């Protein structure tokens, strides 16, 4: 029973053997502990020193060599109280540095991407509800939508596109390349100066819209059913892809 409780306090089986042997004998040499417990003498030395550091026993070197001396069993309580104080101090330190640690990924250029998948049933509502977040992020960067557009986006979500460009009031610009000329598709606000489009003949095989705005990457499938949207929120990945789309735009 006592061995189990000492284990619960964090002592190993061998540490318990040495500790109880010292308590029972009050003053004992490591060689005698080794004989009584069956542990090797080097093991007894190591464990004895550790128990002494924990202030559960004392080390004493005299004319007859090293001995371990028993201390009051109340030292067990003092050790537990000491550990409790140290744990509280560590908890306080951890809480105090959390705000600083939370800022490290951004300041070090590392971030954990946040990914969301939106199914067709929620897609239209999501486009409207998420617009303020996308705009906020885009306005903090270069205020430009970069990417490639599948023309089927206009066919299926032209109402949202018309509403979007109407509410931007010229503060946001689009520099998107498209896989199909837009003559056969239209929506309100399509010809706004801020909405700049380039036809990319080599992009005819593109079947999804891929766009970067601020720290967001949007991958929208409207070419086949069911429609869907992947949203990736990650500054590092968005910046890399922005440079790719920017390069495509500048070569056309």
N, C-alpha and C positions, 0 to 999 in steps of 0.2 A: 504493500500500500504506500509506504513512504517513498519507495523508489519511483512509483508512478507519479506521485506529486512532485518529486524533485525533477523528473523528466518534464513535467508540465511547466516548470520554472525555467526550462531551457538547458538543463544539464544532460550530458550524454551518459550512456550506461557506464562507461569507464570512469568518467568524472565522478559519478555517484559512488562507484566502488572506492575510489581514492578518498573522497570527501568523508564518507562514513567510517572508513578505516582510521582516518586521522581523528575524527570525533571520538571514536571508541577507545583510542589509545592515548589521546591528549598530546603526546610528544613521541614522534616516531620517525625513523630513518627511511629513506626511499627504498633501501634494500629489503627492509622488513615488510614494507607495504607490498613490494613486488612478490614476496613469498606468500603473504596472506591473500592477495587478490589473484595471483596467477598472471599478472601483467608483467611485461618486460620492464627492466629498470629504466631504460631510456623513456619509455612511455610514461612511467610514473613521474620522472623528472619534468617532462613537458606538461603533464596534467597538473602537477603540484604547482608549478610556476603560474599556470593559468588561473588556478583557484586562488593563489595568493594575490594575483592582479585584480581578481574580483573581490578581494578582501573577505574571502570566506575562511581562509586559513592564513597562517604566518609562515614565512621561511626564516630559518635561523641557522647560521653557520658557526659552529664552535670547534672545540678541539677534536671532537669525534666526527666532524664532517657536517654535512647538511641534514637538518631535521625539519619536519613539518609539524607545526603546533596548532592545536585546535583553538578556535575562537568560539565565542558564544553563538549558539544556533540562531540568535536574533539577527546575526549578520545576514542571514538569508533574507529576512525582511528588509534590511537596509539595502541589500543588493537589488531587490525587486523595486523598492522605492526609487533607487537611483536610476534604474532602467526606465521607470515611468516618467521621471523628470526629463531624462534625455529624449524619450519619445515625444513628449509634449513640446520640447524645444525644437526638435526636428520638424514636427507638424507646423509649428509657428513659422519656421523658416520657409517650409514648402509653400505655405499660404502666402507669404510675403513676396516670393519670387514668381508666383504664377502669372501675374500681369506682364512681367518682363519676358518670361518664357513664351507667352502667347504671341508676343511681337516678333520673336526671333525668326520664324519661317519666312515672313515677309521681308525682313531686313536682310536676311542672308540669301535671298533669291531662291528660296525653296518654299514650296507650298504643297498642300495636300489638295488635289483636285476634288471638286464637288460635282458629282454627275447625277443628272435626273433624266428619266425616260418618261415621255408624255405620250399616251395613247390617243388615237383619233377622237374618241368620245370627249376628251378633255382639251384637245389641242386648240380649238378656236378660242375658248375662254382663257386658256393659258397665255395665248399671244397678247390678249388685251391686258390681263392682270400683271404680266411680267414686264410689260413695256417700260414702266417707270424705273425698274431696277436696271434694265439694259441701258436706258438713256443716261441714268446717273453714272454708270460705269463708263459709258462711251464718252461722256462729256469730260471725264477726268483724264482721258487719254487724248486721242487725236480727233475725236468727234466724227470719225469716218467708219462706215460699214464697208469692210473689205470681204471679197469672196467670189463665189460662183453661184449663179442662180439657175435652177431648173425652171423653165417657163411655166410648168404646171402649177407652180406656187401662185402665179397670178390668177390662173383659171379657178383655183379652189379657194384661195384666201385673198382675193382682190379687195374685198370689203375692208379687211384689216389693213392691208397695204395702203388703201386710200385714206383711211382714218389716221394711220400712223404718220404719213407724210404731211397730212393737213395739220396735225397738232405739233409738229416739230418747229414750225415757223421759221424755217431756214437755218436753225441752229445746228443741224446735223446734216452730214453729206453722205451719199452712197457712191462708192466706186466699185461696182460689181460687174463681172463679165457674165454673159448669158449664153446658154447653149442653143438659143433659137431667137431669131429676130422677133421683136414684140409687135409687129404690125397687126397680127391677128388677135392680140390680147390687149385689153385696156382696163383701166380703173382710174378713179378720180385721183388726180395728183400725179399721174404717171409721167407727165412732161415737166414737172417742176425742175428748175435749174439745179437744185441740190441733189436730185436723183440722177446721177451720171451712170450710164450703162454702156458697155462695149460688147459687141458681138464677137464671140470666139469660135471661129470655124472648127478648130481642133477640139472643141468641147462638146461635140454632138453626142458623145457617149455618156455624158454626165447625166445622171438620173436622180440626183439629190441636190438640194440647195445647201451649200456650206458657207457659213458667214462668221466673221469675227467682228466683234464690237466691244470696245473696252476690254474687260477681262473675261468676256463670255465668248464661247464657241457654240454655234448652233448648227446642227445637222438635221435637215428637215426632209423627210420623204413624203412627197405629194404626188409622185409619178405613178405609184401603184397603191392599191388598197391592202391593208389599212394604212392610213397616213400616220406618221409618228414624228416625234421630235426628240433628239438627244441634246441635252444642254450640259456643257462642261464649263464650270466656273473655275478658272485657274489662270493667274496672271502670266506665269512663265510660258505655259503652252500656248496661250492666246497670242503673246508677243511673237513667238516663233512662227506661228501660222500666219500672223498679220504680215510679216516680212515676205513670206512665200507668195501670198495673194497680191501684195504690193508689187512684187517683181513681175508677176504675170500681167498685171494691169499696165505696167510701164513698158512692157515689150509689145503690146498690141497697138 
